[in-house]
Amino acid sequence: MKRPQAQVAVLQAADAQEDRRIDDVAAEADLKPEAATRAAFELEADGLVSVSEETLEHYELTDEGDRYVRESLPEQDLYEAAIDAGAADGPVQMGQVIGASGLEGGAVDIALSNYARKAYGSIDSGEITANQDADPGSDPEMLALEAVADRRVDDADTDALDQLERRGLLDVREETVRSVQLTDDGVTALMEGVEAAETVDQLTPEMLTSGEWEDVAFTEYNVEADAEDVSHGKEHILRQTANRVKDTLVGMGFSEMEGPHADAQFWINDCLFMPQDHPARTHWDQFALAEPEEIGHLPPDLVERVRSAHKEGVGPDGEGYHSPWTEDIARGMDLRGHTTSLSMRYLSGHQVGELDPPERYFSVEKVYRNDTLDPTHLLEFFQIEGWVMAEELSVRDLMGTFTEFYEQFGITDLEFKPHYNPYTEPSFELFGTHPETGEVVEVGNSGIFRDEVLTPLGVDCDVMAWGLSLERLLMLMYGFEDIRDVHGTLCDLELLRETEVIR
């Protein structure tokens, strides 16, 4: 029997009594591992060897993980500081505890995002409590980090290892190990004698011109053999969905808005008829800028009309809030907590000039809020802002718009619940059902702008408006249960690589 040289070498190096790894066979046969693997599959196809494979996982600490093994996890530091501050007895100001913990920069976000998850305590409205029964010294993730550092991976909790990988504290490399073993037919072939055939694996111009190619035997190729997986860059699934949302809204007749991420409180809150002493306007919910502290210019006439709406109200029955209102606060610069600041700029005519009904505008942009991190909340996220300016609009028009929009993404089970907003009346929230958990998830807020909003802006027709969450739309489309797996510093890269985009 004649076989290609590589196949003969693999046959001779393989064993009939036990599996031998391809790498060992390749070394003994003086072949490259890829050549030995190809030859093994070809021999398997002819029944001369059997090929088996297993997947091995190799764990290595990242630089951040190595630092935590030598020191401690940020959430452990936060817990110890909370205990020292008396948070086991009652709520303590979070800023005080963070300062005492010594945490800075990104370590603060990491500590906050894992503190409640591990039941170390709770974080709410800028205050922190500590669970006296928690035991950070037995933290499964710290124990798993130590096990990996000591090469004792088998001792580590598998769920803890998965969480450490999501946090970027472990690099996990999978290796597929193949082994070969002679079959009875392979043993028989060796006993009868196997000779190496002269084969050629590359066709050259010289062989073509001389005609030599007609007389040589070419090496067979197994096109079904496994190839190496190569991870490559691609557009993030969140950006893909954002672009699809934009295309959908443009197809529904909307135009896109643009505007600053950092803006005056005047545009973010005051134009929305949100009183200056409203809790949502405190530093616990918004991020204020230190530089610049205030905006350079606001239109004086509009400022006066907005001030009047807050103080005296609008129309013969308007009363306003009877609460303090100052232009100094209105000039303060914040990161926008919603993209409705863009809507105020456009509706006022300040951004693109006066608009005449009917008009439709939208934006899909980032907003920033000082929220507690959890599976559905991040400090920054994308808001789908939109509004329609027209005569005689109703809630039915608003609900119909949402039904048409969400149907484009396969979501047909929307629910609506009445809600209160300072700037819309009537108002309602939108909910959808999570495809995996069955839980009802809030996806947005909406309503028809009040006269106290529209009259100062110079708008004398109806405007229905909404703010929807892009990330929660993504959760309903793909079944993601924790938005941190998709977006942010703890995202699951393997999940992002493997998720098939829904068109």
C-alpha positions as semicolon CSV with decimal commas, in nm:
position;residue;x (nm);y (nm);z (nm)
1;M;0,000;0,000;0,000
2;K;0,127;0,343;-0,095
3;R;0,028;0,651;0,103
4;P;0,155;1,011;0,112
5;Q;0,468;1,054;0,321
6;A;0,289;1,244;0,599
7;Q;0,025;0,973;0,636
8;V;0,290;0,700;0,655
9;A;0,474;0,895;0,927
10;V;0,155;0,939;1,132
11;L;0,064;0,571;1,098
12;Q;0,407;0,469;1,220
13;A;0,400;0,712;1,515
14;A;0,044;0,626;1,627
15;D;-0,030;0,353;1,883
16;A;-0,298;0,085;1,880
17;Q;-0,325;0,064;2,260
18;E;-0,368;0,428;2,362
19;D;-0,446;0,775;2,231
20;R;-0,147;0,987;2,143
21;R;-0,170;1,363;2,113
22;I;-0,123;1,505;1,765
23;D;0,160;1,728;1,890
24;D;0,352;1,423;2,017
25;V;0,286;1,231;1,696
26;A;0,397;1,532;1,488
27;A;0,721;1,564;1,686
28;E;0,806;1,196;1,644
29;A;0,714;1,200;1,276
30;D;0,913;1,520;1,217
31;L;0,605;1,698;1,085
32;K;0,443;2,032;1,157
33;P;0,134;1,991;1,380
34;E;-0,092;2,119;1,099
35;A;0,049;1,862;0,854
36;A;0,012;1,582;1,109
37;T;-0,348;1,689;1,181
38;R;-0,437;1,695;0,811
39;A;-0,280;1,351;0,761
40;A;-0,466;1,212;1,064
41;F;-0,803;1,327;0,927
42;E;-0,722;1,172;0,589
43;L;-0,629;0,844;0,756
44;E;-0,947;0,859;0,967
45;A;-1,154;0,896;0,650
46;D;-1,000;0,569;0,527
47;G;-1,060;0,395;0,860
48;L;-0,693;0,354;0,950
49;V;-0,691;0,573;1,265
50;S;-0,949;0,724;1,497
51;V;-0,924;1,092;1,592
52;S;-1,064;1,219;1,923
53;E;-1,057;1,569;2,067
54;E;-1,110;1,747;2,398
55;T;-1,126;2,115;2,491
56;L;-0,893;2,238;2,763
57;E;-0,928;2,575;2,936
58;H;-0,621;2,769;3,045
59;Y;-0,666;3,049;3,299
60;E;-0,428;3,343;3,338
61;L;-0,465;3,648;3,561
62;T;-0,476;3,984;3,388
63;D;-0,263;4,266;3,531
64;E;-0,571;4,396;3,716
65;G;-0,651;4,051;3,853
66;D;-0,291;4,002;3,966
67;R;-0,305;4,336;4,151
68;Y;-0,625;4,236;4,333
69;V;-0,471;3,903;4,442
70;R;-0,185;4,094;4,604
71;E;-0,416;4,360;4,754
72;S;-0,794;4,316;4,765
73;L;-1,105;4,359;4,548
74;P;-1,248;4,717;4,533
75;E;-1,582;4,601;4,674
76;Q;-1,401;4,447;4,973
77;D;-1,233;4,782;5,040
78;L;-1,568;4,961;5,013
79;Y;-1,731;4,714;5,254
80;E;-1,457;4,755;5,515
81;A;-1,487;5,135;5,491
82;A;-1,866;5,110;5,522
83;I;-1,838;4,894;5,834
84;D;-1,589;5,138;5,987
85;A;-1,829;5,426;5,912
86;G;-2,115;5,253;6,094
87;A;-2,314;5,155;5,783
88;A;-2,410;4,827;5,951
89;D;-2,625;5,029;6,193
90;G;-2,789;5,254;5,937
91;P;-2,741;5,443;5,606
92;V;-2,423;5,651;5,570
93;Q;-2,341;5,910;5,303
94;M;-2,175;5,727;5,014
95;G;-1,924;6,005;4,948
96;Q;-1,794;5,975;5,303
97;V;-1,741;5,598;5,268
98;I;-1,579;5,622;4,926
99;G;-1,336;5,883;5,058
100;A;-1,244;5,662;5,355
101;S;-1,197;5,355;5,134
102;G;-0,910;5,508;4,938
103;L;-1,073;5,410;4,608
104;E;-1,024;5,640;4,311
105;G;-1,124;5,666;3,946
106;G;-1,255;5,351;3,783
107;A;-1,210;5,149;4,102
108;V;-1,506;5,339;4,252
109;D;-1,738;5,230;3,969
110;I;-1,614;4,871;3,998
111;A;-1,676;4,868;4,375
112;L;-2,025;5,018;4,341
113;S;-2,128;4,778;4,064
114;N;-2,028;4,469;4,265
115;Y;-2,118;4,578;4,620
116;A;-2,492;4,515;4,604
117;R;-2,453;4,219;4,369
118;K;-2,258;4,036;4,639
119;A;-2,509;4,132;4,910
120;Y;-2,245;4,334;5,096
121;G;-2,514;4,593;5,151
122;S;-2,731;4,837;4,959
123;I;-2,675;5,167;4,776
124;D;-2,968;5,403;4,733
125;S;-3,007;5,778;4,680
126;G;-2,646;5,853;4,768
127;E;-2,648;5,647;5,087
128;I;-2,486;5,312;5,162
129;T;-2,561;5,038;5,414
130;A;-2,352;4,734;5,510
131;N;-2,471;4,379;5,574
132;Q;-2,323;4,275;5,908
133;D;-2,348;3,907;5,808
134;A;-2,146;3,943;5,488
135;D;-1,805;3,773;5,484
136;P;-1,571;3,939;5,234
137;G;-1,290;3,717;5,358
138;S;-1,467;3,420;5,198
139;D;-1,554;3,603;4,875
140;P;-1,575;3,326;4,608
141;E;-1,425;3,555;4,344
142;M;-1,123;3,639;4,559
143;L;-1,078;3,270;4,644
144;A;-1,096;3,188;4,271
145;L;-0,835;3,455;4,192
146;E;-0,603;3,304;4,453
147;A;-0,663;2,953;4,316
148;V;-0,566;3,062;3,965
149;A;-0,257;3,242;4,097
150;D;-0,152;2,923;4,281
151;R;-0,229;2,698;3,982
152;R;-0,517;2,535;4,170
153;V;-0,792;2,607;3,917
154;D;-0,975;2,285;3,997
155;D;-1,038;2,421;4,348
156;A;-1,211;2,735;4,219
157;D;-1,587;2,784;4,194
158;T;-1,689;2,771;3,826
159;D;-1,947;3,053;3,859
160;A;-1,680;3,271;4,023
161;L;-1,440;3,197;3,737
162;D;-1,706;3,299;3,483
163;Q;-1,771;3,624;3,671
164;L;-1,398;3,702;3,691
165;E;-1,370;3,655;3,317
166;R;-1,661;3,897;3,260
167;R;-1,488;4,148;3,488
168;G;-1,168;4,125;3,286
169;L;-0,967;3,982;3,575
170;L;-0,901;3,651;3,400
171;D;-0,799;3,561;3,049
172;V;-0,944;3,225;2,951
173;R;-0,789;3,050;2,653
174;E;-0,952;2,741;2,510
175;E;-0,734;2,481;2,342
176;T;-0,867;2,194;2,134
177;V;-0,639;1,894;2,181
178;R;-0,665;1,612;1,926
179;S;-0,536;1,259;1,971
180;V;-0,502;0,962;1,733
181;Q;-0,510;0,588;1,781
182;L;-0,457;0,309;1,532
183;T;-0,764;0,110;1,433
184;D;-0,755;-0,262;1,356
185;D;-0,738;-0,176;0,985
186;G;-0,448;0,057;1,056
187;V;-0,259;-0,218;1,238
188;T;-0,326;-0,457;0,949
189;A;-0,201;-0,203;0,696
190;L;0,123;-0,156;0,887
191;M;0,175;-0,531;0,915
192;E;0,121;-0,572;0,540
193;G;0,355;-0,285;0,468
194;V;0,296;0,079;0,384
195;E;0,522;0,272;0,147
196;A;0,552;0,646;0,102
197;A;0,424;0,769;-0,233
198;E;0,587;1,063;-0,405
199;T;0,330;1,341;-0,397
200;V;0,331;1,711;-0,480
201;D;0,138;1,966;-0,276
202;Q;0,196;2,274;-0,491
203;L;0,145;2,332;-0,861
204;T;0,422;2,551;-1,005
205;P;0,450;2,743;-1,336
206;E;0,745;2,521;-1,431
207;M;0,531;2,206;-1,395
208;L;0,267;2,361;-1,620
209;T;0,509;2,464;-1,896
210;S;0,701;2,134;-1,894
211;G;0,394;1,913;-1,874
212;E;0,532;1,743;-1,564
213;W;0,200;1,799;-1,382
214;E;0,043;1,521;-1,592
215;D;0,268;1,254;-1,441
216;V;0,282;1,347;-1,069
217;A;0,047;1,251;-0,784
218;F;-0,096;1,553;-0,602
219;T;-0,153;1,555;-0,228
220;E;-0,518;1,532;-0,135
221;Y;-0,667;1,810;0,074
222;N;-0,941;1,763;0,331
223;V;-1,156;2,071;0,288
224;E;-1,369;1,965;0,588
225;A;-1,077;1,975;0,832
226;D;-1,113;2,222;1,119
227;A;-0,958;2,563;1,064
228;E;-0,828;2,799;1,330
229;D;-1,081;3,046;1,468
230;V;-0,973;3,404;1,407
231;S;-1,151;3,677;1,606
232;H;-1,176;4,002;1,414
233;G;-1,313;4,344;1,488
234;K;-1,670;4,432;1,396
235;E;-1,928;4,699;1,465
236;H;-2,062;4,672;1,822
237;I;-2,411;4,523;1,841
238;L;-2,535;4,833;2,026
239;R;-2,412;5,059;1,746
240;Q;-2,567;4,825;1,488
241;T;-2,901;4,848;1,667
242;A;-2,869;5,228;1,699
243;N;-2,815;5,256;1,324
244;R;-3,115;5,032;1,262
245;V;-3,327;5,252;1,489
246;K;-3,214;5,558;1,294
247;D;-3,301;5,393;0,961
248;T;-3,643;5,292;1,097
249;L;-3,728;5,642;1,219
250;V;-3,605;5,805;0,898
251;G;-3,829;5,560;0,714
252;M;-4,119;5,682;0,931
253;G;-4,056;6,039;0,817
254;F;-3,838;6,171;1,101
255;S;-3,531;6,395;1,077
256;E;-3,232;6,359;1,311
257;M;-3,138;6,612;1,582
258;E;-2,785;6,692;1,698
259;G;-2,658;6,888;1,997
260;P;-2,414;6,913;2,287
261;H;-2,358;6,640;2,547
262;A;-2,278;6,905;2,810
263;D;-2,544;7,174;2,824
264;A;-2,701;7,437;3,048
265;Q;-2,957;7,326;3,304
266;F;-3,182;7,575;3,128
267;W;-3,210;7,349;2,822
268;I;-3,193;7,022;3,018
269;N;-3,448;7,103;3,291
270;D;-3,585;7,457;3,306
271;C;-3,742;7,454;2,959
272;L;-3,905;7,124;3,059
273;F;-4,089;7,299;3,343
274;M;-3,893;7,105;3,604
275;P;-3,873;7,315;3,922
276;Q;-3,523;7,410;4,030
277;D;-3,573;7,236;4,365
278;H;-3,684;6,908;4,200
279;P;-3,495;6,608;4,351
280;A;-3,389;6,483;4,006
281;R;-3,189;6,804;3,958
282;T;-2,956;6,740;4,251
283;H;-2,597;6,620;4,209
284;W;-2,712;6,271;4,307
285;D;-2,892;6,237;3,974
286;Q;-2,687;6,465;3,747
287;F;-2,320;6,522;3,674
288;A;-2,224;6,890;3,704
289;L;-1,923;7,033;3,519
290;A;-1,647;7,204;3,712
291;E;-1,515;7,374;3,399
292;P;-1,696;7,558;3,253
293;E;-1,937;7,606;3,541
294;E;-2,195;7,793;3,335
295;I;-2,301;7,849;2,976
296;G;-2,188;8,163;2,799
297;H;-2,515;8,270;2,639
298;L;-2,888;8,209;2,678
299;P;-3,158;8,388;2,474
300;P;-3,287;8,662;2,713
301;D;-3,649;8,664;2,586
302;L;-3,679;8,286;2,621
303;V;-3,521;8,295;2,967
304;E;-3,781;8,548;3,081
305;R;-4,072;8,342;2,939
306;V;-3,944;8,025;3,106
307;R;-3,893;8,211;3,435
308;S;-4,248;8,344;3,414
309;A;-4,390;7,994;3,350
310;H;-4,213;7,864;3,662
311;K;-4,312;8,157;3,882
312;E;-4,659;8,256;3,757
313;G;-4,765;7,969;3,533
314;V;-4,913;7,990;3,181
315;G;-5,264;8,105;3,086
316;P;-5,544;8,239;3,304
317;D;-5,554;7,929;3,526
318;G;-5,176;7,882;3,553
319;E;-5,011;7,913;3,891
320;G;-4,654;7,801;3,843
321;Y;-4,456;7,642;4,123
322;H;-4,425;7,936;4,366
323;S;-4,071;7,810;4,432
324;P;-3,736;7,989;4,389
325;W;-3,606;8,028;4,033
326;T;-3,276;8,195;3,943
327;E;-3,093;8,239;3,618
328;D;-2,766;8,144;3,792
329;I;-2,892;7,788;3,842
330;A;-3,031;7,779;3,488
331;R;-2,686;7,868;3,352
332;G;-2,515;7,581;3,536
333;M;-2,347;7,326;3,305
334;D;-2,431;6,954;3,339
335;L;-2,388;6,640;3,138
336;R;-2,734;6,596;2,990
337;G;-2,950;6,347;3,181
338;H;-3,177;6,309;2,879
339;T;-3,171;6,418;2,517
340;T;-3,489;6,621;2,564
341;S;-3,247;6,914;2,590
342;L;-3,211;6,874;2,211
343;S;-3,588;6,882;2,170
344;M;-3,605;7,210;2,364
345;R;-3,335;7,365;2,145
346;Y;-3,516;7,260;1,826
347;L;-3,870;7,345;1,935
348;S;-3,759;7,691;2,053
349;G;-3,614;7,766;1,710
350;H;-3,274;7,822;1,872
351;Q;-3,104;7,532;1,690
352;V;-3,236;7,537;1,329
353;G;-3,476;7,830;1,315
354;E;-3,852;7,837;1,364
355;L;-4,041;7,518;1,277
356;D;-4,392;7,501;1,133
357;P;-4,615;7,197;1,190
358;P;-4,617;6,920;1,096
359;E;-4,261;6,827;1,199
360;R;-4,098;6,503;1,324
361;Y;-3,754;6,483;1,484
362;F;-3,550;6,218;1,668
363;S;-3,206;6,149;1,811
364;V;-3,024;5,836;1,930
365;E;-2,755;5,971;2,159
366;K;-2,582;5,914;2,493
367;V;-2,714;6,052;2,821
368;Y;-2,556;6,046;3,167
369;R;-2,717;5,976;3,506
370;N;-2,582;5,907;3,851
371;D;-2,778;5,582;3,880
372;T;-2,702;5,276;4,090
373;L;-2,550;5,014;3,860
374;D;-2,759;4,700;3,815
375;P;-2,861;4,466;3,528
376;T;-3,078;4,737;3,367
377;H;-2,901;5,062;3,470
378;L;-2,569;5,219;3,372
379;L;-2,413;5,558;3,439
380;E;-2,431;5,633;3,068
381;F;-2,667;5,489;2,810
382;F;-2,834;5,566;2,478
383;Q;-3,173;5,736;2,466
384;I;-3,405;5,724;2,166
385;E;-3,557;6,072;2,176
386;G;-3,842;6,170;1,947
387;W;-4,128;6,413;1,902
388;V;-4,403;6,502;1,660
389;M;-4,540;6,856;1,619
390;A;-4,890;6,872;1,469
391;E;-5,247;6,987;1,529
392;E;-5,496;6,784;1,733
393;L;-5,259;6,510;1,854
394;S;-5,385;6,251;2,103
395;V;-5,262;5,962;2,314
396;R;-5,393;5,731;2,042
397;D;-5,148;5,890;1,795
398;L;-4,864;5,838;2,044
399;M;-4,951;5,473;2,111
400;G;-4,988;5,406;1,740
401;T;-4,643;5,549;1,673
402;F;-4,489;5,318;1,935
403;T;-4,675;5,016;1,800
404;E;-4,547;5,084;1,447
405;F;-4,191;5,148;1,568
406;Y;-4,151;4,844;1,793
407;E;-4,311;4,609;1,538
408;Q;-4,008;4,679;1,316
409;F;-3,801;4,500;1,584
410;G;-4,036;4,206;1,638
411;I;-4,187;4,344;1,960
412;T;-4,565;4,323;1,960
413;D;-4,652;4,292;2,331
414;L;-4,617;4,654;2,444
415;E;-4,798;4,761;2,760
416;F;-4,880;5,118;2,863
417;K;-4,920;5,256;3,216
418;P;-5,028;5,611;3,314
419;H;-4,747;5,810;3,472
420;Y;-4,666;6,159;3,604
421;N;-4,408;6,389;3,445
422;P;-4,364;6,760;3,527
423;Y;-4,347;6,837;3,154
424;T;-4,614;6,617;2,988
425;E;-4,986;6,562;3,046
426;P;-5,115;6,302;2,978
427;S;-4,808;6,083;3,032
428;F;-4,743;5,710;3,027
429;E;-4,461;5,458;3,053
430;L;-4,396;5,175;2,807
431;F;-4,320;4,815;2,901
432;G;-4,220;4,502;2,713
433;T;-4,184;4,136;2,814
434;H;-3,832;3,994;2,841
435;P;-3,813;3,690;2,606
436;E;-3,602;3,481;2,847
437;T;-3,718;3,570;3,197
438;G;-4,078;3,666;3,121
439;E;-4,035;3,976;3,336
440;V;-4,201;4,304;3,237
441;V;-3,927;4,559;3,158
442;E;-3,977;4,936;3,136
443;V;-3,852;5,056;2,799
444;G;-3,947;5,424;2,795
445;N;-4,148;5,727;2,903
446;S;-4,372;5,950;2,695
447;G;-4,652;6,204;2,684
448;I;-4,786;6,523;2,528
449;F;-4,598;6,839;2,626
450;R;-4,781;7,073;2,865
451;D;-4,863;7,435;2,778
452;E;-4,607;7,538;3,044
453;V;-4,340;7,382;2,819
454;L;-4,468;7,481;2,475
455;T;-4,592;7,838;2,531
456;P;-4,254;7,979;2,641
457;L;-4,096;7,806;2,340
458;G;-4,342;7,982;2,108
459;V;-4,516;7,660;1,996
460;D;-4,894;7,694;1,957
461;C;-4,983;7,338;1,849
462;D;-4,958;6,992;2,006
463;V;-4,627;6,809;2,052
464;M;-4,612;6,444;2,156
465;A;-4,271;6,324;2,274
466;W;-4,085;6,027;2,418
467;G;-3,757;5,899;2,556
468;L;-3,687;5,528;2,501
469;S;-3,393;5,315;2,611
470;L;-3,182;5,166;2,331
471;E;-3,017;4,920;2,571
472;R;-3,351;4,783;2,690
473;L;-3,469;4,750;2,331
474;L;-3,156;4,539;2,282
475;M;-3,250;4,324;2,585
476;L;-3,596;4,255;2,442
477;M;-3,456;4,175;2,097
478;Y;-3,174;3,942;2,201
479;G;-3,275;3,818;2,545
480;F;-2,977;3,972;2,728
481;E;-3,044;3,962;3,103
482;D;-2,767;4,196;3,219
483;I;-2,691;4,503;3,009
484;R;-2,342;4,514;3,166
485;D;-2,257;4,205;2,958
486;V;-2,308;4,413;2,644
487;H;-2,201;4,768;2,728
488;G;-1,944;4,907;2,969
489;T;-1,624;4,798;3,140
490;L;-1,759;4,454;3,238
491;C;-1,890;4,353;2,894
492;D;-1,864;3,991;2,780
493;L;-1,647;3,998;2,466
494;E;-1,721;3,635;2,380
495;L;-2,095;3,706;2,397
496;L;-2,051;4,004;2,165
497;R;-1,849;3,795;1,918
498;E;-2,100;3,509;1,908
499;T;-2,432;3,700;1,908
500;E;-2,594;3,683;1,567
501;V;-2,734;4,019;1,455
502;I;-3,111;4,029;1,403
503;R;-3,207;4,199;1,081
